[in-house]
Amino acid sequence: MTTLKALRNRKKSVQSTQKITIAMKMVAGAKLRRAQEHVEEGRPYAHLMNQILRDLAENAQGLETPHPLLTGTGKTDTHLILIATSDRGLCGPFNSSILRESRKVIELSLSQGQTVKLISVGRKGKDVLTREYGDLLVESFVDIGHPRLYFSEAERIADSLLHMFEDGLFDVCTLIYSRFKSAVAQEVTIQQIIPIGKEAPQPLKAVYEYEPDEDSILRKLLPQNVAVQIYSGLLENAASEQGARMTAMDNASRNADDIIRNLTLVYNRTRQSQITRELIEIISGAEALKG
Amino acid sequence: MTLRFSLVSPEKILFDQDVTMVVVPGSEGDIGVLPEQAPLLTLLRPGVVSVYEGEKVFFKFFVEGGFCEITPERCTALVTTGTSFEALNKASLEMEIKNLLEEREDSRTSDEHKKADQTLEVARAKLMELAAYQKMG
């Protein structure tokens, strides 16, 4: 039988764990709010850029030398997968669900005979990918976006991506991250960033004049667009991470509550039975003496 | 008559208001944008965006290049970074240029060299515009 002291100690340890999970939940909540604001603030730029790009791409179809970032290299031999995860753990199924989807994409590409290369953003992804696909991992970025993600950091990732593309090291690039829907729902998203996926042609808003000309603008716009896509993906990812952590810590606090309640019950029952036993001993001792 | 001018960076909206005129640093030269301007899409070079309310400049931003979309009713500038003039400071800019020059000396690959040259150009443009701005008072 468990002693009263052991029960007391267990209860205390669960209580202090609960304090930590409650604090983490609150911190994640505050960070989530900020991360959401950043996502909101980043939207107008990405939206406008996308619009300009679409208009331009429409107009630029007649160009003699189509830009490979727009139309691809004409091959799909090498598939580069950019996997965004978090640096820290304790965020429930956040990282594992991203990695599960990534594994599917990797296996699919491999089964189609493509060469797969991986870039990981975030320590958690790096750890797992090094273990499972160590020979495919070409680069990894850790400690990005603390305390907040700046555009320059996304640009750095985009730069190394574009360098690789120019050197012909890959043909297609996909970004895998978790899109933020709400604090309880995040959705793993697989997005092709190079070449830009074809969208349904839309009627032009206005016929623009271009300065200096379509081609030069496109040449500037396309690399920038890669950075913007990575940036907004990482922002979404950061918000999702905090959302997932908040939910996970909320669950943990609730579980701790249950455990504490059970332990209190057992503790009281044990104490009661001990008292009863002692009383019986005393009474029966007295009865025996009387006899 | 006014037009809507928005200055947007990837991180946030820096400016979004109805204004009388804006002057943006187009890649081929400065462009003054008034309402009812013909649609134009241009690259921006590092330089100054001035926002006019009536006859007066009431806001100035330094931008490090980007894109600008102009339609009859609005003008939208997409820039990587925009700094308002109040935030610029001559001494710190001179310091930055000195550091960048040293950095350029140290750079080995041609890529690093090119990058250093670009940032140097931006910093120099900032300093020049700031000096011109202060002279005007």
Interface residues (C-beta under 8 A of the other chain):
Chain A: H38 E41 G42 P44 Y45 A46 L48 M49 I52 D55 L56 Y150 F151 A154 E155 K205 A206 V207 Y208 E209 Y210 E211 P212 S216 I217 K220 L221 Q224 A227 V228 Y231
Chain B: S6 V8 S9 P10 E11 K12 I13 G26 S27 E28 A38 P39 L40 L41 T42 L43 F67 E69 T71 T76 L78 T80
